[in-house]
């Protein structure tokens, strides 16, 4: 924003000038001074230390860092699965840190899609049932849930696996099902934890391409956690987490 955007309207400015001034938009996701620790060997270990991060609507941000540096912890905090020891997390104007556990669960169900590294598909449900369950929990009728889920499975190229149980699917197929489950309710925010970490390079690249295509269509925001620089470079912006702090920088990384 330039200095004129913040200037008061003067007698020399017309209403047309005001209309032409671009509106200020708030970030969809905002972390302010977030800190968090967990116990390791009975002693507290601080993995996030006064972290602040803003992500705009439709923006894709990759979070790069070594294993164990707190990347997954950060995702759990943003999704409301856990609460930070300090700081605020705001999503679409709602401070999720002030919500009860029940309301955080409902908020997550309505606004967030989570893609897990190890898929986390329910083994007793078919691929279609795993995806449709996300909608049914929101009160969508079973018929509508199945139709919408089937359409997304088709989009992801796994419609022919809709009746298969997770144990009968390959890693790439399971990840596509997991992506469908995370996106079927059109969430504003998608959190992806090492979504290609268990896939070979070719399958991982194909899964990542499909994920980005669908996000472009839905205009959802993405926070993609990875230790792979190649995967991180698929995002609009790369931030790194090291020694509990987030920074933005260019260059090569060792992890």
C-alpha positions as a printed NumPy array, in Angstrom:
array([[  0.   ,   0.   ,   0.   ],
       [  1.348,   3.494,  -0.839],
       [  1.166,   6.506,   1.407],
       [ -1.831,   7.937,  -0.451],
       [ -3.965,   4.927,   0.514],
       [ -3.87 ,   5.983,   4.169],
       [ -4.393,   9.716,   3.546],
       [ -7.71 ,  11.308,   4.507],
       [-10.   ,  12.416,   1.698],
       [ -9.382,  16.073,   0.836],
       [-11.491,  18.603,  -1.089],
       [ -9.356,  17.828,  -4.164],
       [-10.474,  14.146,  -4.204],
       [-13.692,  13.17 ,  -5.909],
       [-15.968,  10.22 ,  -5.003],
       [-14.606,   8.51 ,  -8.103],
       [-11.09 ,   8.793,  -6.655],
       [-12.283,   7.081,  -3.477],
       [-13.863,   4.227,  -5.437],
       [-10.629,   3.689,  -7.341],
       [ -8.611,   3.285,  -4.143],
       [ -7.934,  -0.462,  -3.692],
       [ -9.564,  -1.87 ,  -0.528],
       [ -7.419,  -3.127,   2.309],
       [ -7.828,  -6.861,   2.854],
       [ -7.09 ,  -8.701,   6.072],
       [ -5.141, -11.973,   5.937],
       [ -7.265, -15.109,   5.966],
       [ -4.908, -16.714,   8.514],
       [ -3.017, -14.655,  11.08 ],
       [ -0.673, -15.925,  13.781],
       [  0.455, -13.33 ,  16.315],
       [  3.277, -14.082,  18.78 ],
       [  2.466, -17.794,  19.027],
       [  4.61 , -19.914,  21.358],
       [  4.298, -23.598,  22.211],
       [  6.287, -26.322,  23.981],
       [  5.999, -30.038,  24.507],
       [  7.639, -32.428,  26.911],
       [ 10.723, -34.317,  25.833],
       [ 12.304, -36.58 ,  28.405],
       [ 10.158, -34.967,  31.084],
       [ 11.473, -31.471,  30.318],
       [  9.656, -28.773,  28.288],
       [ 11.055, -28.153,  24.807],
       [  9.963, -24.925,  23.103],
       [  9.309, -25.621,  19.417],
       [  7.545, -22.342,  18.573],
       [  8.874, -19.099,  19.992],
       [  6.866, -15.924,  19.356],
       [  5.864, -16.957,  15.821],
       [  3.903, -14.509,  13.659],
       [  2.674, -15.338,  10.155],
       [ -0.011, -13.995,   7.799],
       [ -1.496, -15.915,   4.878],
       [ -3.83 , -14.241,   2.388],
       [ -6.874, -15.751,   0.737],
       [ -5.923, -18.025,  -2.202],
       [ -2.253, -17.86 ,  -1.19 ],
       [ -0.161, -21.03 ,  -1.12 ],
       [  2.569, -20.971,   1.504],
       [  5.136, -23.715,   2.014],
       [  6.586, -24.219,   5.491],
       [ 10.059, -25.712,   5.233],
       [ 12.104, -27.118,   8.083],
       [ 13.963, -30.053,   9.534],
       [ 12.118, -33.047,  10.979],
       [ 11.029, -32.387,  14.541],
       [ 11.305, -28.595,  14.304],
       [  7.608, -28.008,  15.066],
       [  6.003, -27.892,  11.606],
       [  3.258, -30.398,  12.44 ],
       [  2.735, -28.697,  15.815],
       [  2.051, -25.448,  13.979],
       [ -0.558, -27.142,  11.782],
       [ -2.268, -28.627,  14.827],
       [ -2.45 , -25.179,  16.412],
       [ -3.858, -23.517,  13.286],
       [ -6.491, -26.238,  12.951],
       [ -7.5  , -25.893,  16.602],
       [ -6.549, -29.465,  17.47 ],
       [ -4.218, -27.973,  20.096],
       [ -4.054, -24.535,  21.711],
       [ -0.902, -22.405,  21.917],
       [  0.63 , -21.563,  25.269],
       [  0.816, -17.945,  24.157],
       [ -0.395, -15.799,  21.278],
       [ -3.435, -15.584,  19.032],
       [ -4.501, -17.449,  15.909],
       [ -7.185, -15.839,  13.764],
       [ -8.856, -17.491,  10.794],
       [-11.287, -15.493,   8.682],
       [-11.695, -13.039,  11.547],
       [-12.345, -15.656,  14.243],
       [ -9.857, -16.039,  17.102],
       [ -9.893, -19.809,  17.448],
       [ -7.943, -19.667,  20.708],
       [-11.002, -18.26 ,  22.475],
       [-13.368, -21.002,  21.263],
       [-14.385, -23.999,  23.348],
       [-13.171, -27.407,  22.199],
       [-16.612, -28.18 ,  20.754],
       [-16.739, -24.924,  18.808],
       [-13.178, -25.438,  17.556],
       [-14.208, -28.86 ,  16.25 ],
       [-17.188, -27.35 ,  14.44 ],
       [-15.03 , -24.538,  13.074],
       [-12.471, -27.036,  11.786],
       [-15.224, -29.152,  10.222],
       [-16.66 , -26.162,   8.372],
       [-13.612, -24.122,   7.393],
       [-10.5  , -26.341,   7.319],
       [ -9.344, -29.282,   5.245],
       [ -6.458, -31.339,   6.676],
       [ -4.289, -33.612,   4.525],
       [ -2.264, -35.945,   6.729],
       [  1.114, -37.443,   5.928],
       [ -0.097, -40.962,   6.72 ],
       [ -3.505, -40.498,   5.046],
       [ -5.562, -41.315,   8.21 ],
       [ -8.308, -42.987,   6.19 ],
       [-10.846, -44.984,   8.186],
       [-10.021, -48.626,   7.326],
       [-13.59 , -49.921,   7.748],
       [-14.996, -47.433,   5.211],
       [-14.656, -47.51 ,   1.44 ],
       [-12.888, -44.699,  -0.402],
       [-16.222, -43.082,  -1.242],
       [-17.495, -43.439,   2.328],
       [-14.297, -41.859,   3.699],
       [-14.846, -38.769,   1.555],
       [-18.633, -38.549,   1.982],
       [-18.334, -38.721,   5.774],
       [-16.858, -35.197,   5.782],
       [-20.066, -33.847,   4.243],
       [-22.422, -36.027,   6.252],
       [-20.893, -34.684,   9.483],
       [-21.893, -31.222,   8.255],
       [-25.507, -32.308,   7.788],
       [-25.429, -32.872,   4.027],
       [-27.808, -35.633,   2.955],
       [-26.248, -39.017,   2.229],
       [-27.285, -38.851,  -1.441],
       [-25.81 , -35.379,  -1.962],
       [-22.667, -36.31 ,  -0.072],
       [-22.115, -39.349,  -2.259],
       [-22.737, -37.381,  -5.472],
       [-20.327, -34.585,  -4.54 ],
       [-17.722, -37.055,  -3.29 ],
       [-17.955, -39.143,  -6.429],
       [-17.491, -36.06 ,  -8.603],
       [-14.304, -35.139,  -6.748],
       [-12.958, -38.698,  -6.857],
       [-13.51 , -38.595, -10.609],
       [-11.672, -35.265, -10.796],
       [ -8.751, -36.885,  -8.954],
       [ -8.751, -39.915, -11.239],
       [ -9.765, -42.507,  -8.625],
       [-13.498, -42.897,  -9.282],
       [-12.881, -46.55 , -10.12 ],
       [-11.57 , -47.069,  -6.568],
       [-14.675, -45.666,  -4.85 ],
       [-15.816, -49.06 ,  -3.543],
       [-12.347, -50.144,  -2.401],
       [-11.187, -50.176,   1.206],
       [ -7.948, -48.335,   2.056],
       [ -6.015, -51.581,   2.501],
       [ -6.627, -52.372,  -1.178],
       [ -5.285, -49.027,  -2.417],
       [ -1.763, -47.949,  -3.322],
       [ -0.083, -45.06 ,  -1.519],
       [ -0.826, -42.674,  -4.375],
       [ -4.476, -43.753,  -4.459],
       [ -4.843, -43.356,  -0.704],
       [ -3.353, -39.861,  -0.891],
       [ -5.797, -38.87 ,  -3.626],
       [ -8.652, -40.135,  -1.44 ],
       [ -7.236, -38.145,   1.483],
       [ -7.058, -35.013,  -0.685],
       [-10.662, -35.531,  -1.791],
       [-11.744, -35.879,   1.835],
       [ -9.931, -32.654,   2.748],
       [-11.381, -30.644,  -0.159],
       [-14.902, -32.013,  -0.613],
       [-16.491, -29.436,   1.719],
       [-14.734, -26.544,  -0.101],
       [-12.769, -25.28 ,   2.919],
       [-11.268, -21.798,   2.964],
       [ -8.083, -23.208,   4.514],
       [ -6.202, -26.372,   3.527],
       [ -3.425, -27.65 ,   5.792],
       [ -1.177, -30.306,   4.255],
       [  1.358, -32.178,   6.387],
       [  4.052, -33.72 ,   4.155],
       [  1.376, -34.777,   1.612],
       [  3.949, -36.422,  -0.668],
       [  6.349, -37.633,   2.029],
       [  5.411, -41.313,   1.633],
       [  5.205, -41.31 ,  -2.156],
       [  7.81 , -41.878,  -4.838],
       [  8.915, -38.802,  -6.769],
       [  6.737, -39.391,  -9.833],
       [  3.566, -40.161,  -7.846],
       [  4.275, -37.292,  -5.467],
       [  4.628, -34.792,  -8.299],
       [  1.359, -35.961,  -9.874],
       [ -0.522, -35.726,  -6.56 ],
       [  0.89 , -32.249,  -5.908],
       [ -0.149, -31.026,  -9.356],
       [ -3.729, -32.196,  -8.857],
       [ -3.849, -30.598,  -5.4  ],
       [ -2.715, -27.22 ,  -6.743],
       [ -5.163, -27.38 ,  -9.656],
       [ -8.127, -27.92 ,  -7.33 ],
       [ -6.953, -25.194,  -4.946],
       [ -6.708, -22.755,  -7.868],
       [-10.303, -23.544,  -8.803],
       [-11.656, -23.2  ,  -5.253],
       [ -9.446, -20.187,  -4.331],
       [ -8.589, -21.883,  -1.028],
       [ -5.504, -20.927,   0.962],
       [ -2.83 , -23.573,   1.507],
       [ -0.204, -24.069,   4.191],
       [  1.994, -26.905,   2.967],
       [  4.408, -28.431,   5.456],
       [  7.411, -30.175,   3.934],
       [ 11.117, -30.838,   4.379],
       [ 11.548, -30.946,   0.592],
       [ 12.696, -27.785,  -1.178],
       [ 11.387, -29.161,  -4.484],
       [  7.88 , -29.519,  -3.01 ],
       [  8.139, -26.131,  -1.293],
       [  8.915, -24.417,  -4.594],
       [  5.451, -25.364,  -5.886],
       [  3.973, -22.74 ,  -3.519],
       [  3.677, -18.959,  -3.963],
       [  5.874, -18.278,  -0.949],
       [  8.322, -20.228,   1.207],
       [  8.807, -19.669,   4.915],
       [ 11.217, -21.621,   7.095],
       [ 10.908, -22.768,  10.683],
       [ 14.179, -23.03 ,  12.559],
       [ 14.977, -22.739,  16.266],
       [ 11.337, -21.956,  16.982],
       [ 11.214, -18.936,  14.659],
       [  9.711, -18.381,  11.211],
       [ 11.563, -16.445,   8.544],
       [ 11.277, -15.824,   4.811],
       [ 14.414, -16.137,   2.786],
       [ 15.836, -17.326,  -0.477],
       [ 18.612, -19.838,  -1.027],
       [ 19.396, -23.498,  -0.665],
       [ 18.527, -25.537,   2.385],
       [ 20.215, -28.593,   3.787],
       [ 17.114, -30.51 ,   4.872]])
